[in-house]
Amino acid sequence: MTGTLVLRKLRLNAIAILIVALGGSSAVAAEESGRCSGPVSGSIPCADEIIVSAQRAPRRAADVGSFVSVIDAADIAAGQYVFVADALRDTVGVSLARNGGPGGVSSVRLRGGASGQTLVVIDNIVVNDPSAPQGGYNFANIDVADIERIEILRGPQGLLYGADAIGGVVVITTKSAGREAFFEVEGGSRGTGRGGATLRAGDERQFGRLTVSGLRTDGFSRAEGGVEPDAFRTIAASARAGARLGGGWRGELQARGGVSRAEIDGFPPPAFALADTLETERTSDYAVSGLIAHDHERLKGTLSLGWSAVDRGNFDQGVETFAAEGSRARGSYIADIRLSKRAALIAGVEAERTAAQVSGIDEHATRGAAFALIEINPIDALAVTGGVRRDEFSNFAGATTAQVSARWAIAETLVLRANWGQGFRAPTLFELNFDQFGVVPNPDLRPERASGFDAGLEWRQPRIALRAAYFETRTRDLIDFSFAQNGYFNINRARSRGVEAEAEISFSEWLGLGLVYTLTDAEDRGAGTPLPRIPRHRGVVTATYRPTAAWSLAASLSANDDETDFPTATDSFVRLDLRSAYSVSRAIEIFARLENATDTNYQDVSGYGEAGASVFAGLRLRL
């Protein structure tokens, strides 16, 4: 099916969903999801919403020049998402590739960038895996049980985040202050069971939070057409505590860890093609961090220290066939200085050590960086920021990156945003040193360098929010794996450009519609071919209907264009998801959903199957 036919089908089905929703009974006002547009759940932040990722310091969304999407706890609950990857999939500018069902390697790409060009930060901890092929983060094992907020910052972000942020940054914040005991259980198709519990105590002065969650499923064959189901098990725990220390000082500690076991399909001889096998992948990941922050009149500063580690192993009928360990230790200090009523300076220093042990290889690297960003508001309607950063590395030459952004309130309801920035990604320890399975290390790898810009408008009325932007990123010396040459090489140049569009419409207090669309033209400029696993067109339409204050119904229709992949391209597809929730009381909520209601046969990654129609139901208890 061509991209044009996919979009035509998306429009027709969106109209059908809306007609069905309008056919219901009248309703009274329902509790809003936390967004400013009524019952619809969306990722366009409200004007007064506080954004942290855009400038690594708290700022009102209305004052930020960058394009940021926000997914909060209310959005997660409304969407009945299980994993963070599920929530990201429905966000503008994001493409997700997952190797089969739950537990399959899940990579996130922003604006056509590679997965290793997406930096992931959880509670001030960078969690990208230095032992992974491109140094990316595997979203397969992170569920939403302890998640309070996700910010997605798109475009090259080298100034504030350094290496690995060419495509953008995903900043995840876990739950903090509050007084509650929250429990959730769910069960459904293919022997799936999920549960989680969160205990929170305290307020803004001091708080503590503990979360435990787990999931099991009998699964289905990851290899398309296979008959042997591939099960998945995972359990995770996290804790966060903080306190005000007096005199403008506060401190926080965070820790998280998880273990998982995923049955996978491999590439057995003699064909070495993806097929049913009895292999498993076991993963353990851990992270700890702490911060001390001070707020003294014009100076706000934060000192952060963090460590993260990932331990992965593949086993074939109990025999280890692959092992990898990656770790990252990082420290930073960021100062937010108010120079005057209309000017501020954000400056910081960072130090980092990464290490990777992959099948007998043991390597490490260090990095140091400093940056400065100045904000100027010459008039109330205009904000301009600009800055520069320098990174120095132990194993290759340093890099200088810069960024400029602007926000202009053309009218009270209309805002223009524009950004230009640079990014940088070094060859990973894996790419430089991996020599197993016939792969030949390439000492001539060069760092990736990128620059990009975007510009767009945001228009908001009491019951409608619209946002659209054009973006373009150019990367030279792009690093990727060449199956023909069996190793990592620099693809001469790459370009990704496109359009992002979002709409959140509340027709009434009981009926809303959300639309997300991304056009991405991502090309290897040397070969003149599309970059892999990036759909040219992707769209999501969500209709939300609340027959009563306690009852909500929603339908989401997603369309994904065909994608270039190896060994063959994946076809375009349209998928429908239905969900409902009912609040029995303020403490008890029951919910259910039908995923892939049309039983669409599709693939995220070539050769890997996805689940057919699936039913899930559960209970939430809040005390």
SVG drawing of the C-alpha trace seen along z (x, -y; Angstrom):
<svg xmlns="http://www.w3.org/2000/svg" viewBox="-28 -45 71 71">
<polyline fill="none" stroke="black" stroke-width="0.4" points="0.0,0.0 1.5,-3.4 1.9,-6.3 -0.9,-8.2 -3.4,-5.3 -2.4,-4.9 -3.1,-8.6 -6.4,-8.4 -7.5,-5.4 -6.4,-7.3 -8.7,-10.2 -11.7,-8.0 -11.3,-6.0 -10.9,-9.1 -14.2,-10.4 -15.8,-7.1 -14.5,-7.2 -15.8,-10.7 -19.3,-9.8 -19.4,-6.8 -18.4,-9.1 -21.0,-11.7 -23.7,-9.0 -23.4,-8.6 -25.5,-10.2 -25.0,-13.7 -22.6,-14.1 -21.6,-16.2 -18.2,-17.7 -15.4,-15.3 -12.1,-15.7 -9.6,-17.0 -6.4,-15.1 -4.1,-17.9 -3.8,-19.4 -5.3,-22.8 -7.7,-21.6 -10.4,-19.7 -10.9,-15.9 -8.4,-15.2 -5.0,-14.0 -2.1,-15.5 1.5,-16.4 1.4,-20.2 2.4,-21.8 0.2,-24.6 1.6,-28.1 2.2,-28.1 3.5,-24.6 7.1,-24.3 9.6,-22.8 13.0,-21.7 14.6,-19.9 14.8,-22.8 17.3,-24.9 18.3,-22.5 16.6,-24.9 12.9,-25.5 11.1,-27.7 7.5,-28.4 6.6,-26.6 5.5,-30.0 9.0,-31.3 10.9,-28.5 12.0,-28.6 12.5,-24.9 9.8,-22.4 9.1,-20.2 6.4,-17.5 5.2,-16.6 3.6,-13.3 2.4,-13.5 1.0,-10.9 -2.6,-11.7 -1.7,-11.1 -0.1,-7.8 -3.2,-6.7 -5.6,-7.8 -3.6,-6.0 -3.3,-2.8 0.3,-2.6 2.4,0.2 5.9,-0.8 7.4,-4.2 8.0,-3.2 4.2,-2.8 3.7,-6.4 6.5,-7.7 5.2,-5.9 2.1,-8.2 4.2,-11.4 5.0,-13.7 8.5,-13.3 9.1,-9.9 9.5,-6.5 9.8,-3.3 11.4,0.0 10.8,3.1 12.0,6.6 8.6,8.4 6.5,8.3 7.1,7.2 10.8,7.6 12.1,7.2 14.8,4.6 13.1,1.2 14.8,-1.8 13.5,-5.3 14.4,-7.7 13.7,-11.4 13.3,-13.4 14.9,-10.7 18.0,-10.3 19.5,-6.9 18.7,-5.4 22.2,-6.2 21.4,-9.8 18.6,-9.9 19.9,-10.8 17.8,-9.4 17.9,-10.9 16.1,-9.5 16.1,-11.7 19.3,-13.5 21.0,-10.2 22.1,-9.5 21.1,-5.9 22.3,-5.3 24.2,-2.0 28.0,-2.4 28.2,1.3 25.3,1.1 26.2,0.9 25.4,-2.8 25.3,-3.6 21.5,-3.9 19.0,-3.1 16.9,0.0 13.3,-1.0 12.2,2.6 12.3,2.9 11.2,-0.4 7.5,-0.4 5.4,-3.4 4.8,-2.4 6.9,-5.2 6.8,-7.8 5.5,-11.2 6.5,-13.1 8.3,-12.6 9.7,-15.5 10.7,-15.0 13.1,-17.7 13.6,-17.4 16.5,-18.5 20.3,-18.7 20.9,-19.5 24.7,-19.5 24.9,-22.8 23.1,-21.6 23.5,-17.8 26.8,-17.2 27.4,-14.0 24.6,-11.7 21.8,-14.3 21.7,-14.8 18.1,-13.6 17.0,-15.0 16.6,-14.2 14.0,-12.2 13.9,-13.4 12.0,-11.2 11.1,-12.2 9.8,-9.8 7.2,-10.4 8.2,-12.5 6.1,-14.3 2.7,-13.1 0.7,-11.1 -0.8,-8.0 -0.7,-4.2 -1.3,-3.2 -1.8,0.3 -2.5,1.5 -3.1,5.0 -3.8,6.1 -4.3,9.3 -5.0,10.3 -4.2,12.1 -1.3,14.7 -1.1,15.2 -0.2,11.6 -0.1,10.4 1.1,7.1 1.2,5.4 2.7,2.4 2.6,0.6 3.7,-2.9 3.9,-4.2 4.5,-8.0 4.7,-10.1 5.6,-13.7 5.3,-17.1 7.5,-19.7 9.7,-20.0 10.5,-16.3 9.3,-13.2 9.9,-9.6 8.6,-7.2 9.0,-3.5 7.7,-1.7 7.8,2.0 6.4,3.4 6.5,6.5 5.2,8.1 5.0,11.6 3.6,12.8 3.7,16.1 4.2,14.0 4.2,15.1 6.8,16.0 9.1,13.0 10.1,14.5 7.2,13.8 5.4,17.0 7.1,18.9 5.1,21.3 7.2,21.3 6.0,18.5 8.6,16.3 7.9,15.4 9.0,12.3 9.5,11.6 10.6,8.4 10.6,6.9 11.8,3.5 12.0,1.3 12.8,-2.4 13.0,-4.8 13.3,-8.6 13.7,-10.8 14.3,-14.5 14.3,-17.2 14.7,-20.9 17.9,-21.5 17.3,-25.1 18.9,-28.3 17.8,-27.7 19.4,-24.3 17.7,-21.0 18.9,-17.4 17.6,-14.4 18.6,-10.7 17.3,-8.3 17.9,-4.7 16.4,-2.2 17.0,1.3 15.5,4.1 16.0,7.5 14.4,9.2 14.4,12.4 13.2,12.4 13.0,15.4 14.2,14.4 14.6,15.9 18.0,16.1 19.7,16.7 20.7,20.4 22.9,22.1 23.0,23.0 20.7,20.3 21.5,17.7 18.0,16.3 15.7,15.2 13.8,18.3 12.3,20.0 15.1,20.9 15.3,21.5 17.5,18.5 17.0,16.1 18.3,12.6 18.8,11.6 19.2,8.0 20.0,6.2 20.1,2.5 20.8,0.2 21.1,-3.5 21.8,-5.7 22.1,-9.5 22.0,-12.4 21.8,-16.1 22.3,-19.1 20.6,-22.3 20.7,-25.9 18.5,-28.9 20.1,-32.2 18.4,-35.2 19.8,-35.6 21.8,-32.4 20.3,-28.9 22.7,-26.0 22.5,-22.2 25.3,-19.7 24.4,-16.2 26.3,-12.9 25.0,-9.7 26.0,-6.2 24.2,-3.8 25.0,-0.3 23.6,2.4 24.5,6.1 23.3,8.1 23.7,11.7 22.4,14.0 22.0,17.8 21.3,20.7 19.7,23.5 21.6,22.4 25.0,21.8 26.1,18.1 26.7,16.9 27.1,13.2 27.8,10.9 28.1,7.1 28.4,4.7 28.3,1.0 28.6,-1.7 28.5,-5.4 29.6,-7.7 28.8,-11.4 28.9,-14.6 27.7,-18.1 27.1,-21.5 24.7,-23.9 24.2,-27.5 21.1,-29.6 22.0,-33.2 19.5,-36.1 21.6,-38.9 18.7,-41.4 15.0,-41.5 15.4,-40.7 18.6,-38.6 19.8,-35.3 22.9,-33.1 22.8,-29.3 26.3,-27.8 27.6,-24.4 30.5,-21.9 30.4,-18.2 32.7,-15.2 32.0,-11.6 33.6,-8.2 32.1,-5.4 33.2,-1.8 32.2,1.2 33.0,4.9 31.9,6.8 32.8,10.5 36.2,10.1 36.9,6.5 37.4,4.1 37.6,0.4 36.8,-2.9 36.8,-6.6 36.5,-9.9 35.0,-13.3 34.9,-16.8 32.7,-19.7 31.7,-23.3 28.9,-25.4 27.2,-28.7 23.8,-29.9 22.4,-33.4 18.7,-34.4 17.6,-37.8 14.0,-39.2 14.3,-42.6 10.5,-43.0 7.8,-40.8 6.8,-39.2 10.3,-38.2 12.9,-35.8 16.2,-35.0 18.8,-32.5 22.2,-31.6 25.3,-29.7 28.4,-27.6 29.8,-24.4 33.2,-22.6 33.6,-18.9 37.0,-17.2 37.4,-13.4 40.2,-11.0 40.1,-8.9 39.5,-11.4 39.5,-15.2 37.1,-17.5 34.1,-19.2 32.5,-22.7 28.8,-23.1 26.5,-26.1 22.8,-26.8 20.5,-29.8 16.7,-29.9 13.9,-32.5 10.3,-32.7 8.1,-35.6 4.5,-36.0 3.0,-37.5 -0.4,-37.7 -1.8,-36.6 -2.8,-33.2 -0.1,-32.8 3.6,-32.0 6.5,-31.7 9.4,-29.5 12.7,-29.0 15.9,-27.1 19.3,-26.4 21.7,-24.0 24.6,-21.6 25.1,-18.0 27.9,-15.5 28.2,-11.8 31.5,-10.0 32.1,-6.4 31.0,-4.2 33.3,-1.8 31.3,1.0 31.7,-0.4 35.5,-1.0 36.4,2.3 33.8,5.1 35.4,8.0 33.1,11.0 31.0,12.9 33.4,11.9 33.0,8.2 36.2,6.3 36.9,3.2 37.3,0.0 40.0,-2.3 39.3,-4.9 35.8,-5.7 35.2,-9.4 32.8,-11.2 29.4,-12.2 28.7,-15.9 25.3,-17.5 23.5,-20.8 19.8,-21.5 17.1,-24.0 13.4,-24.2 10.7,-26.8 7.0,-26.7 3.8,-28.2 1.7,-27.4 -1.9,-28.7 -4.1,-28.2 -7.7,-29.0 -9.6,-27.8 -10.7,-24.6 -8.1,-24.1 -4.4,-23.9 -2.5,-23.7 1.2,-23.3 3.2,-22.8 6.9,-23.0 9.3,-22.4 12.6,-20.8 15.9,-19.8 19.0,-18.1 22.1,-17.4 24.7,-14.9 28.1,-14.2 30.2,-11.1 27.1,-9.1 28.1,-5.8 26.1,-2.7 26.6,1.1 27.3,2.3 26.1,5.8 27.9,5.9 31.3,5.0 30.5,6.7 31.5,3.7 30.9,0.2 31.6,-2.6 30.9,-6.3 28.1,-6.9 29.2,-10.1 26.3,-12.4 22.7,-12.1 19.8,-14.6 16.5,-14.4 13.8,-17.0 10.1,-17.1 7.0,-18.5 5.4,-17.9 1.8,-18.8 -0.4,-18.4 -3.9,-19.3 -5.9,-19.0 -9.6,-19.9 -12.2,-19.8 -15.7,-20.0 -17.2,-20.0 -16.4,-19.0 -17.2,-15.3 -15.8,-15.0 -12.2,-15.6 -10.0,-14.8 -6.2,-14.6 -4.2,-14.4 -0.5,-13.9 1.2,-13.7 4.9,-13.5 6.4,-13.7 10.0,-12.6 12.3,-12.5 15.5,-10.8 18.1,-10.1 21.6,-8.7 22.9,-11.5 25.9,-9.5 23.8,-6.5 20.6,-8.4 18.6,-5.9 16.2,-6.3 17.6,-5.7 16.3,-2.5 13.4,-2.2 12.0,-5.7 8.5,-6.0 8.0,-8.8 4.4,-9.3 3.2,-8.5 -0.1,-9.7 -2.2,-9.1 -5.9,-10.2 -7.4,-9.8 -11.1,-10.4 -12.0,-10.7 -15.6,-10.5 -16.9,-10.7 -20.6,-9.6 -20.4,-10.5 -18.0,-12.1 -16.9,-8.6 -16.7,-6.9 -14.4,-7.5 -14.1,-5.8 -11.3,-6.4 -10.2,-5.1 -6.8,-5.6 -6.1,-5.0 -2.4,-5.0 -1.0,-4.8 2.6,-4.0 4.1,-4.2 6.4,-1.5 10.1,-1.6 13.4,-0.6 14.9,2.3 17.1,5.3 16.7,7.9 13.4,6.5 11.4,3.4 8.4,3.4 4.9,2.6 2.7,-0.3 -0.1,0.5 -3.1,-0.9 -3.9,0.1 -6.9,-0.6 -6.8,-0.5 -9.9,-0.9 -10.0,-1.6 -12.4,-2.4 -12.1,-3.3 -14.7,-3.6 -14.2,-5.2 -16.2,-3.2 -15.2,-5.7 -12.5,-8.2 -10.3,-5.3 -11.2,-2.5 -11.0,-2.5 -11.5,0.4 -10.2,0.3 -10.0,2.4 -8.6,2.1 -8.6,3.9 -5.2,3.5 -5.0,3.9 -8.7,4.3 -8.6,4.9 -6.1,7.8 -3.7,6.1 -0.7,8.2 2.3,5.8 6.0,5.6 8.0,2.8 11.2,4.5 11.7,6.7 11.2,10.4 9.7,9.8 6.0,10.3 3.7,8.2 0.7,9.2 -2.8,9.6 -6.0,8.5 -5.4,8.5 -7.6,7.9 -6.5,6.5 -8.4,5.5 -7.3,4.2 -8.0,2.4 -6.4,-0.7 -6.7,-1.4 -5.6,-4.7 -5.6,-5.1"/>
</svg>
